[in-house]
Amino acid sequence: GKQTGAVTRWVDRGTQGVSFVLNAALFNIVPILLEVGIVCGVVTYSCGPTYMGVTLATVAAYSGYTIGVTQWRTQFRRQMNTLSNQASGFLVAVSYTHLTLPTKRIV
């Protein structure tokens, strides 16, 4: 069958994905890394390298937990996207078939 609707959804999701990654890198990841670096410098200067190590370990543990939960949730998002693509492709195929079938007029 025709996959016009599904392809359109794939392209749209791809564009949104690239936009999300660029925005996340520019407005979230870079500032967070800068902030963690400044905090580690201040903590090292004020309290010593032991506290800086504890600070980095805490941030690393939290980051690891967050990444793990995000990867676990991603499986559900992928299933939802697959079902959405199938539904969209079906609807476009039905619409296309409806528009291209000749209709009989009974006079």
C-alpha distances in whole Angstrom, upper triangle without the diagonal:
4,6,9,11,11,12,15,16,17,19,21,21,23,25,26,27,29,31,32,33,35,37,37,39,41,42,42,43,45,47,47,48,51,52,52,54,57,57,58,60,62,62,63,66,67,67,66,64,64,62,60,58,58,56,54,53,53,50,48,48,47,44,43,43,41,38,38,37,35,33,33,31,29,27,26,25,23,21,21,19,17,16,17,14,11,13,13,9,9,12,10,7,10,12,11,10,14,15,14,15,19,21,24,28,30,34
4,6,8,9,10,12,13,14,16,18,19,20,22,24,25,26,28,29,31,32,34,35,37,38,39,40,40,43,45,45,46,49,50,50,52,55,55,56,58,60,60,62,64,65,65,65,62,62,61,58,57,57,55,52,52,51,49,47,47,46,43,42,42,40,37,37,36,34,32,32,31,28,27,26,24,22,21,21,18,16,16,15,12,11,12,11,7,8,10,8,6,9,11,9,10,13,14,13,15,18,21,24,27,31,34
4,6,5,6,9,10,10,12,14,15,16,18,20,21,23,24,26,27,29,30,31,33,35,36,36,37,39,41,41,42,45,46,47,49,51,52,52,55,56,57,58,61,62,61,61,59,59,57,55,53,53,51,49,48,48,45,43,44,42,39,39,38,36,34,34,33,30,29,29,27,24,23,23,21,18,18,18,15,13,14,13,9,9,11,9,5,8,10,8,7,11,12,11,12,15,16,16,18,22,24,27,30,33,37
4,6,5,6,9,10,11,12,14,15,17,19,20,22,23,24,26,28,29,30,32,34,35,35,36,38,40,41,42,44,46,46,48,50,51,52,54,56,56,58,60,61,61,61,59,59,57,55,54,53,51,49,49,48,45,44,44,42,40,39,39,36,34,35,34,31,30,30,28,25,25,24,22,20,20,19,16,15,15,13,10,11,12,9,6,9,10,7,7,11,11,9,12,15,14,15,17,21,23,27,30,33,36
4,6,5,6,9,10,11,12,14,16,17,18,20,21,22,24,26,27,28,30,32,33,33,34,36,38,39,40,43,44,44,46,48,49,50,52,54,54,56,58,59,59,59,57,57,55,53,52,51,49,47,47,46,43,42,42,40,37,37,37,34,32,33,31,28,28,28,26,23,23,22,19,17,17,16,13,12,13,10,7,9,9,5,4,8,7,5,8,10,10,10,13,15,15,16,19,22,24,28,30,33,36
4,5,5,6,9,10,11,12,14,15,16,18,20,21,22,25,26,26,28,30,31,31,32,35,37,37,38,40,42,42,44,46,47,48,50,52,52,53,56,57,57,57,54,54,52,50,49,49,46,44,44,43,40,39,39,37,35,34,34,31,29,30,28,25,24,25,23,20,19,19,16,14,14,13,10,9,10,8,5,7,8,6,5,8,10,8,10,13,13,13,16,18,18,19,21,25,27,31,33,36,39
4,5,5,6,9,10,10,12,14,15,17,18,20,21,23,24,26,27,29,30,30,31,33,36,36,37,39,41,41,43,45,46,47,49,51,51,53,55,56,56,56,53,54,52,49,49,48,46,44,44,43,40,39,39,37,35,34,34,32,29,30,29,26,25,26,24,21,21,21,18,16,17,16,12,12,13,12,8,10,12,9,8,12,13,11,12,15,15,15,17,20,20,20,23,26,28,32,35,38,41
4,5,5,6,9,10,11,12,14,16,17,18,20,22,23,24,26,27,28,29,30,32,34,35,36,38,40,40,42,44,45,46,48,50,51,52,54,55,56,56,53,54,52,49,49,48,46,44,44,43,40,39,39,37,35,35,35,32,30,31,30,26,26,27,25,21,22,21,18,17,18,16,13,13,14,12,9,12,12,9,9,12,12,10,12,15,15,14,17,19,19,20,23,26,28,32,34,37,40
4,5,5,6,8,10,10,12,14,15,16,18,20,21,22,24,26,26,27,28,30,32,32,34,36,37,38,40,42,43,44,46,48,48,50,52,53,53,53,51,51,49,46,46,45,43,41,41,40,37,36,36,34,31,32,31,28,26,27,26,23,22,23,21,18,18,18,14,13,14,13,9,10,11,9,6,10,10,8,9,12,12,11,14,16,16,16,19,21,21,22,25,28,30,34,36,39,42
4,5,5,6,9,10,10,12,14,15,16,18,20,21,22,24,25,26,26,29,31,31,32,35,36,36,38,40,41,42,44,46,46,48,50,51,51,51,49,49,47,45,44,44,41,39,39,38,35,34,34,33,30,30,30,27,25,26,25,21,21,22,20,17,17,17,14,12,14,13,9,10,12,10,8,11,13,10,11,14,15,14,16,19,19,19,21,23,24,24,27,31,33,36,39,42,45
4,5,5,6,9,10,11,12,14,16,17,18,20,21,23,24,25,26,27,30,30,31,34,35,36,38,40,41,42,44,46,46,48,50,51,51,51,49,49,47,45,44,44,42,39,40,39,36,35,36,34,31,31,31,28,26,27,27,23,23,24,22,19,20,20,17,15,17,16,13,14,16,13,11,14,16,13,13,17,17,15,17,20,20,19,23,25,24,25,28,31,33,37,39,43,45
4,5,5,6,9,10,11,12,14,16,17,18,20,21,22,23,24,26,28,29,30,32,34,35,36,38,39,40,43,44,45,46,48,50,50,50,48,48,46,44,43,43,40,38,39,38,34,34,35,32,29,30,30,27,25,27,26,22,22,24,21,18,20,19,16,15,17,15,12,14,15,13,11,15,15,12,14,17,17,15,18,21,20,20,23,25,24,26,29,32,34,37,39,43,45
4,5,5,6,9,10,10,12,14,15,16,18,20,21,21,22,24,26,26,28,30,31,32,34,36,37,38,40,42,42,44,46,47,47,47,45,45,43,41,40,40,37,35,35,34,31,30,31,29,26,26,26,23,21,23,22,18,18,20,17,14,16,16,12,11,14,13,9,11,14,11,10,14,15,13,14,18,18,17,20,22,22,22,25,27,27,28,31,34,36,40,42,45,48
4,5,5,6,9,10,11,12,14,15,17,18,20,20,21,23,25,26,27,29,30,31,33,35,36,37,39,41,41,43,45,46,46,46,44,44,42,40,39,39,37,34,35,34,31,30,31,29,26,26,27,24,21,23,23,19,18,21,19,15,17,18,14,13,16,15,12,14,16,14,13,16,18,16,16,20,21,19,22,24,24,24,27,29,29,30,33,36,38,42,44,47,50
4,5,5,6,9,10,11,12,14,16,17,18,19,20,22,24,25,26,28,30,31,32,34,35,36,38,40,41,42,44,46,46,46,44,44,43,40,40,40,37,35,35,35,31,31,32,30,27,27,28,25,23,25,24,21,21,23,21,18,20,20,17,16,19,18,14,17,19,17,15,19,20,17,18,22,22,20,23,26,25,25,28,30,29,30,33,37,39,42,44,48,50
4,6,5,6,9,10,10,12,14,15,16,17,18,20,22,23,24,26,27,28,30,32,33,34,36,38,39,40,42,43,44,44,42,42,40,38,38,37,35,32,33,32,29,28,29,27,24,25,26,22,21,23,22,18,19,21,18,16,18,18,14,15,18,16,13,16,18,16,15,19,19,17,19,22,22,21,24,26,26,26,29,31,30,32,35,38,40,43,45,48,51
4,5,5,6,9,10,10,12,14,15,15,16,18,20,21,22,24,26,26,28,30,31,32,34,36,37,38,40,41,42,41,39,40,38,35,35,35,32,30,30,29,26,25,27,24,21,22,23,19,17,20,19,15,16,18,16,13,16,16,13,13,16,15,13,15,18,16,16,19,20,19,20,23,24,23,26,28,28,28,31,33,33,34,37,40,42,46,48,51,53
4,5,5,6,9,10,11,12,14,15,15,17,19,20,21,23,25,26,27,29,30,31,33,35,36,37,39,41,41,41,39,39,38,35,34,35,32,30,31,30,27,26,27,25,22,23,24,21,19,22,22,18,18,21,19,16,19,20,17,16,20,19,16,19,21,20,19,22,24,22,23,26,26,25,28,30,30,30,33,35,34,36,39,42,44,47,50,53,55
4,6,5,6,9,10,11,12,13,14,16,18,19,20,22,24,25,26,28,29,31,32,34,35,37,38,40,40,40,38,39,37,34,35,35,32,30,31,30,26,26,28,26,22,24,25,21,20,23,22,19,20,22,20,18,21,21,18,18,21,20,18,20,23,20,20,24,25,22,24,27,27,26,29,31,30,31,34,35,35,36,39,42,44,48,50,53,55
4,6,5,6,9,10,10,11,12,14,16,17,18,20,21,22,24,26,27,28,30,32,33,34,36,37,38,38,36,37,35,32,32,32,29,27,28,27,23,23,24,22,19,21,21,18,16,19,19,15,16,19,17,15,18,19,15,16,20,18,16,19,22,20,20,24,24,23,24,28,27,27,30,32,31,32,35,36,36,38,41,44,45,49,51,54,57
4,6,5,6,9,10,10,10,12,15,15,16,18,20,21,22,24,25,26,28,30,31,32,34,36,36,36,34,34,33,30,29,30,27,25,26,25,21,21,23,21,17,19,20,17,15,18,18,15,15,19,17,15,18,19,16,17,21,20,18,21,23,22,22,25,26,25,26,30,30,29,32,34,34,34,37,39,39,40,43,46,48,52,54,57,60
4,5,5,6,8,10,10,11,13,15,16,17,19,20,22,23,25,26,28,29,31,32,34,35,36,36,34,35,33,30,30,31,28,25,27,27,23,23,25,23,19,21,23,20,18,21,22,18,19,22,21,19,22,23,20,20,24,23,21,24,27,25,24,28,29,27,29,32,32,31,34,36,36,36,39,40,40,41,44,48,49,53,55,58,61
4,5,5,6,8,9,10,12,13,15,16,18,19,21,22,24,25,27,28,29,31,33,34,35,35,33,34,32,29,30,30,27,25,27,26,22,22,24,22,19,21,22,19,18,21,21,18,19,22,21,19,23,23,20,21,25,23,21,25,27,25,25,29,29,27,29,33,32,32,34,37,36,36,40,41,40,42,45,48,50,53,55,58,61
4,6,5,5,6,9,10,11,12,14,15,17,18,20,21,23,25,26,27,28,30,31,32,32,30,31,29,26,26,26,23,21,23,22,18,19,20,18,15,17,19,15,14,18,18,15,16,20,18,17,20,21,18,20,23,22,21,24,26,25,25,29,30,28,30,33,33,33,36,38,37,38,41,42,42,44,47,50,51,55,57,60,63
4,6,6,5,6,9,10,10,12,14,15,16,18,20,21,23,24,25,27,29,30,31,31,29,30,28,25,25,26,23,20,22,22,18,18,20,19,15,18,19,16,15,19,19,17,18,21,20,19,22,24,21,22,26,25,24,26,29,28,28,31,32,31,32,36,36,35,38,40,40,40,43,45,44,46,49,52,54,58,60,63,65
4,6,7,6,8,10,11,12,14,16,17,18,20,21,22,24,26,27,28,30,31,31,29,31,29,26,27,27,24,22,24,24,20,20,23,21,18,21,22,19,19,22,23,20,21,25,24,22,26,27,24,25,29,28,26,29,31,30,30,33,34,32,34,37,37,37,39,42,41,41,45,46,45,47,50,53,55,58,60,64,66
4,6,7,7,9,11,11,12,15,16,17,18,20,22,23,24,26,28,29,30,30,29,30,28,25,26,26,23,21,24,22,19,20,22,20,17,20,21,18,18,22,22,19,21,24,23,22,26,26,23,25,28,27,26,29,31,29,30,34,34,33,35,38,37,37,40,42,41,42,45,46,46,48,51,54,55,59,60,64,66
4,6,6,6,9,10,11,12,14,16,16,18,20,21,22,24,26,27,27,28,26,27,25,22,23,23,19,18,20,19,15,16,18,16,13,17,18,14,15,18,18,16,18,21,20,20,23,24,22,24,27,26,25,28,30,29,30,33,34,33,35,38,38,37,40,42,42,43,46,47,47,49,51,55,56,60,61,64,67
4,6,5,6,9,10,11,12,14,15,16,18,20,21,22,24,26,26,26,24,25,23,20,21,21,18,16,18,17,13,14,17,15,12,15,16,14,13,17,18,16,18,21,20,19,23,24,22,24,27,27,26,29,31,30,30,34,35,34,36,39,39,39,41,44,43,44,47,48,48,50,53,56,57,61,63,66,69
4,5,5,6,9,10,11,12,14,15,17,19,20,21,23,24,25,25,23,25,23,20,21,22,18,16,19,19,15,16,19,17,15,18,20,17,17,21,22,19,21,24,24,23,27,28,26,27,31,30,29,32,34,33,33,37,38,37,38,42,42,41,44,46,46,46,49,51,50,52,55,58,60,63,65,69,71
4,5,5,6,9,10,11,12,14,15,16,18,20,21,22,24,24,23,24,22,19,20,21,17,16,19,18,15,16,19,17,15,18,20,18,18,22,22,20,23,26,25,25,28,29,27,29,32,32,31,34,36,35,35,39,39,38,40,43,43,43,46,48,47,48,51,52,52,54,57,60,61,65,67,70,72
4,5,5,6,9,10,10,12,14,15,16,18,20,21,21,22,20,21,19,16,17,17,14,13,15,14,11,13,15,13,12,15,17,15,15,19,19,18,20,23,23,23,26,28,26,28,31,31,30,33,35,34,35,38,39,38,40,43,43,43,46,48,48,49,51,53,53,54,57,60,62,65,67,70,73
4,5,5,6,9,10,11,12,14,15,16,18,20,20,20,18,20,18,15,16,17,13,11,14,14,11,12,15,14,12,15,17,16,16,19,21,19,21,24,24,24,27,29,28,29,32,32,31,34,37,36,36,40,41,40,42,45,45,45,47,50,49,50,53,54,54,56,59,62,64,67,69,72,75
4,6,5,6,9,10,11,12,14,15,17,18,20,20,18,20,18,15,17,18,15,13,17,17,13,15,18,17,15,19,21,19,20,23,24,23,25,28,28,27,31,32,31,32,36,35,34,37,40,39,39,43,44,42,44,47,47,47,50,52,52,52,55,57,56,58,61,64,66,69,71,74,77
4,5,5,6,8,10,11,12,14,15,16,18,18,17,19,16,13,16,16,12,12,15,15,12,14,17,15,15,18,20,18,19,23,23,22,25,27,27,27,31,32,31,33,36,35,35,38,40,39,40,43,44,43,45,48,48,48,51,53,52,53,56,57,57,59,62,65,67,70,72,75,77
4,6,5,6,9,10,10,12,14,15,16,16,14,16,13,10,12,13,9,8,12,11,9,11,14,13,12,15,17,17,17,21,22,21,23,26,26,27,30,31,30,32,35,35,35,38,40,39,40,43,44,44,45,48,49,49,51,53,53,54,57,58,58,60,63,66,67,71,73,76,79
4,6,5,6,9,10,10,12,14,15,15,13,15,14,10,12,14,11,10,13,14,11,13,16,16,15,18,20,20,20,23,25,24,26,29,29,29,33,34,33,35,38,38,37,40,43,42,42,46,47,46,48,51,51,51,53,56,56,56,59,61,61,62,65,68,70,73,75,78,81
4,5,5,6,9,10,11,12,14,14,14,16,14,11,14,15,12,12,16,16,14,16,19,18,18,21,23,22,23,26,27,27,29,31,32,32,35,37,35,37,40,40,40,43,45,44,45,48,49,48,50,53,53,53,56,58,57,58,61,62,62,64,67,70,71,75,77,80,82
4,5,5,6,8,10,10,11,12,12,14,11,8,12,12,9,10,13,13,11,14,17,16,16,19,21,20,22,25,26,26,28,30,31,31,35,36,35,37,40,40,39,42,44,44,45,48,49,48,50,53,53,53,56,58,58,59,62,63,63,65,67,71,72,76,77,80,83
4,6,5,6,8,10,10,10,9,11,9,5,8,10,7,8,11,12,11,13,16,16,16,19,21,21,22,24,26,26,28,30,31,32,35,36,36,37,40,40,40,43,45,45,46,49,50,49,51,54,54,55,57,59,59,60,63,64,64,66,69,72,73,77,79,82,85
4,6,5,6,9,10,10,9,12,11,8,11,13,11,11,15,16,14,16,19,20,20,22,24,24,25,28,29,29,31,34,34,35,38,40,39,40,43,44,43,46,48,48,48,52,53,52,54,57,57,57,60,62,62,62,65,67,67,68,71,74,76,79,81,84,87
4,5,5,6,8,9,10,13,10,9,12,13,11,13,16,16,15,18,20,20,21,24,25,25,27,29,30,31,33,35,35,36,39,41,40,42,45,45,45,47,50,49,50,53,54,53,55,58,58,58,61,63,63,64,67,68,68,70,72,76,77,81,82,85,88
4,5,5,5,7,8,9,7,6,9,10,8,10,13,13,14,16,18,18,19,22,23,24,25,28,29,29,32,34,34,35,38,40,39,41,44,44,44,47,49,49,50,53,54,53,55,58,58,59,61,63,63,64,67,68,68,70,73,76,77,81,83,86,88
4,6,6,4,5,8,7,5,9,11,10,11,14,15,15,17,19,20,21,23,25,26,27,29,31,31,33,35,36,37,40,42,41,43,46,46,46,48,51,50,51,54,55,55,57,60,60,60,63,65,65,66,69,70,70,72,74,78,79,83,85,88,90
4,6,6,8,11,10,9,13,14,13,15,18,18,18,20,23,23,24,26,28,29,30,32,34,34,36,38,39,40,43,45,44,46,49,49,49,51,54,53,54,57,58,58,60,62,63,63,65,67,67,68,71,72,72,74,77,80,82,85,87,90,93
4,6,9,11,9,10,13,14,13,15,18,18,19,21,23,23,24,27,28,29,30,33,34,34,37,39,39,40,43,45,44,46,49,49,49,52,54,53,55,58,59,58,60,63,63,63,66,68,68,69,72,73,73,75,78,81,82,86,88,90,93
4,7,8,6,8,11,11,11,14,16,16,17,19,21,22,23,25,27,28,29,31,32,33,35,37,38,39,42,44,43,45,48,48,49,51,53,53,54,57,58,58,60,63,63,63,66,68,68,69,72,73,73,75,78,81,82,86,88,91,93
4,6,6,7,9,11,11,13,15,16,17,19,21,22,23,25,27,28,29,31,32,33,35,37,38,39,42,44,44,45,48,49,49,51,53,53,54,57,58,58,60,63,63,64,66,68,68,69,72,73,74,75,78,81,83,86,88,91,94
4,5,5,6,9,10,10,12,14,15,16,18,20,21,22,24,26,26,28,30,31,32,34,36,37,40,41,41,43,45,46,46,49,51,51,52,55,56,56,58,60,61,61,64,66,66,67,69,71,71,73,75,79,80,84,86,89,92
4,5,5,6,9,10,11,12,14,15,17,19,20,21,23,24,26,27,29,30,32,33,35,36,39,40,40,42,45,46,46,48,50,50,52,54,56,56,57,60,61,61,63,65,66,67,69,71,71,73,75,79,80,84,86,89,92
4,5,5,6,9,10,10,12,14,15,17,18,20,21,23,24,26,27,28,30,32,33,34,37,39,39,40,43,44,44,47,49,49,50,53,54,54,56,58,59,59,62,64,64,65,68,69,69,71,74,77,78,82,84,87,89
4,5,5,6,9,10,11,12,14,15,16,18,20,21,22,24,26,27,28,30,32,33,35,37,37,38,41,42,42,44,47,47,48,50,52,52,53,56,57,57,59,61,62,63,65,67,67,69,71,75,76,80,82,84,87
4,5,5,6,9,10,10,12,14,15,16,18,20,21,22,24,25,27,28,30,31,34,36,36,37,40,41,41,43,45,46,47,49,51,51,52,55,56,56,58,61,61,62,64,66,66,68,70,74,75,79,81,84,87
4,6,5,6,9,10,10,12,14,15,16,18,20,21,23,24,26,27,29,30,33,34,34,36,39,39,40,42,44,45,46,48,50,50,52,54,55,56,58,60,60,61,64,65,66,67,70,73,74,78,80,83,86
4,5,5,6,9,10,11,12,14,16,17,18,20,21,23,24,26,27,29,31,33,33,34,37,38,38,41,43,43,44,47,48,48,50,52,53,53,56,58,58,59,62,63,63,65,67,71,72,76,78,80,83
4,5,5,6,9,10,10,12,14,15,16,18,20,21,22,24,26,27,29,31,31,32,35,36,36,38,41,41,42,44,46,46,48,50,51,51,54,56,56,57,59,61,61,63,65,69,70,74,76,79,82
4,5,5,6,9,10,10,12,14,15,16,18,20,21,23,24,26,28,30,30,32,34,35,36,38,40,40,41,44,45,45,47,50,50,51,53,55,56,57,59,61,61,63,65,69,70,74,76,79,81
4,5,5,6,8,10,11,12,14,15,17,18,20,21,23,24,27,28,29,30,33,33,34,37,38,39,40,43,44,44,46,48,49,50,52,54,54,56,58,59,60,62,64,67,69,72,74,77,80
4,6,5,6,9,10,10,12,14,15,16,18,20,21,22,25,27,26,28,31,31,32,34,36,36,37,40,41,41,43,46,46,47,49,51,52,53,55,57,57,59,61,65,66,70,72,74,77
4,5,5,6,9,10,10,12,14,15,16,18,20,21,23,25,25,27,29,30,31,33,35,35,36,39,40,41,42,45,46,46,48,50,51,52,54,56,57,58,60,64,65,69,71,74,77
4,5,5,6,9,10,11,12,14,15,17,18,20,22,24,24,26,28,29,30,32,34,35,36,38,40,40,42,44,45,46,48,50,51,52,54,56,56,58,60,64,65,68,71,73,76
4,5,5,6,9,10,11,12,14,15,17,18,21,22,22,24,27,27,28,30,32,33,34,37,38,38,40,42,43,44,46,48,48,50,52,53,54,56,58,61,63,66,68,71,74
4,5,5,6,9,10,10,12,14,15,16,19,21,21,22,25,26,26,28,30,31,32,34,36,36,38,40,41,42,44,46,46,47,50,51,52,53,56,59,60,64,66,69,72
4,5,5,6,9,10,11,12,14,15,18,20,20,21,24,25,25,27,30,30,31,34,35,36,37,39,41,41,43,45,46,47,49,51,52,53,55,59,60,64,66,69,72
4,6,5,6,9,10,11,12,14,16,18,19,20,22,23,25,27,28,29,30,33,34,35,36,38,39,41,43,44,45,46,48,50,51,53,55,58,59,63,65,67,70
4,5,5,6,9,10,11,12,15,16,16,18,21,21,22,24,26,26,28,30,31,32,34,36,37,38,40,42,42,44,46,47,48,50,52,55,57,60,62,65,68
4,6,5,6,9,10,10,13,15,15,16,19,20,20,22,25,25,26,29,30,30,32,34,35,36,38,40,41,42,44,46,47,48,50,54,55,59,61,64,67
4,5,5,6,9,10,12,14,15,16,18,19,20,22,24,25,26,28,30,31,32,34,35,37,38,40,41,42,44,46,47,48,50,54,55,59,61,64,67
4,5,5,6,9,11,12,13,15,16,17,19,21,22,23,25,27,28,29,31,33,34,35,37,38,39,41,43,44,45,47,49,52,53,57,59,61,64
4,5,5,6,9,10,10,12,15,15,16,18,20,21,22,24,26,26,28,30,31,32,34,36,37,38,40,41,43,44,46,50,51,54,57,59,62
4,5,5,7,10,10,11,13,15,15,17,19,20,21,23,25,26,27,29,30,31,33,35,36,37,39,41,42,43,45,49,50,54,56,59,62
4,6,6,8,10,11,12,14,15,17,18,20,21,23,24,25,27,29,30,32,33,35,36,37,39,41,42,43,45,49,50,53,56,58,61
4,5,6,7,9,10,11,13,15,16,17,19,21,22,23,25,26,27,29,31,32,33,35,37,38,39,41,43,46,47,51,53,55,58
4,5,5,6,9,10,10,12,14,15,16,18,20,21,22,24,26,27,28,30,31,32,34,36,37,39,40,44,45,49,51,54,57
4,5,5,6,9,10,11,13,14,15,17,19,20,21,23,25,26,27,29,30,32,33,35,36,38,39,43,44,47,50,52,56
4,5,5,6,9,10,11,12,14,16,17,18,20,21,23,24,26,27,29,30,32,33,35,36,38,41,42,45,48,50,53
4,5,5,6,9,10,10,12,14,15,16,18,20,21,22,24,26,27,28,30,31,33,34,36,40,41,44,46,49,52
4,5,5,6,9,10,10,12,14,15,16,18,20,21,22,24,26,27,28,30,31,33,34,38,39,43,45,48,51
4,5,5,6,9,10,11,12,14,15,17,18,20,21,23,24,26,27,29,30,32,33,37,38,41,44,46,49
4,5,5,6,9,10,11,12,14,15,16,18,20,21,22,24,26,27,29,30,32,35,36,39,42,44,47
4,5,5,6,9,10,10,12,14,15,16,18,20,21,22,24,25,27,28,30,34,35,38,41,43,46
4,5,5,6,9,10,11,12,14,16,16,18,20,21,22,24,26,27,28,32,34,37,40,42,45
4,5,5,6,9,10,11,12,14,15,16,18,20,21,22,24,26,27,31,32,35,37,40,43
4,5,5,6,8,10,11,12,14,15,16,18,20,21,23,24,26,29,30,34,36,39,42
4,5,5,6,8,10,11,12,14,15,16,18,20,21,22,24,28,29,33,35,38,41
4,5,5,6,9,10,10,12,14,15,16,18,20,21,22,26,27,31,33,36,39
4,5,5,6,9,10,11,12,14,15,16,18,20,21,25,26,29,31,34,37
4,5,5,6,9,10,11,12,14,15,17,18,20,24,25,28,31,33,36
4,6,5,6,9,10,10,12,14,15,16,18,22,23,27,30,32,36
4,6,5,6,9,10,10,12,14,15,16,20,21,25,27,30,33
4,5,5,6,8,10,10,12,14,15,19,20,23,26,28,31
4,5,5,6,8,10,10,12,14,18,19,23,25,28,31
4,5,5,6,8,10,11,12,16,18,21,24,27,30
4,5,5,6,9,10,11,14,15,19,21,24,27
4,5,5,6,9,10,13,14,18,20,23,26
4,5,5,6,9,12,14,18,20,23,26
4,5,5,6,10,12,15,18,21,24
4,6,6,9,9,13,16,18,21
4,6,8,9,13,15,19,21
4,6,9,13,15,19,22
4,6,10,13,16,19
4,7,10,13,16
4,7,10,13
4,6,10
4,6
4
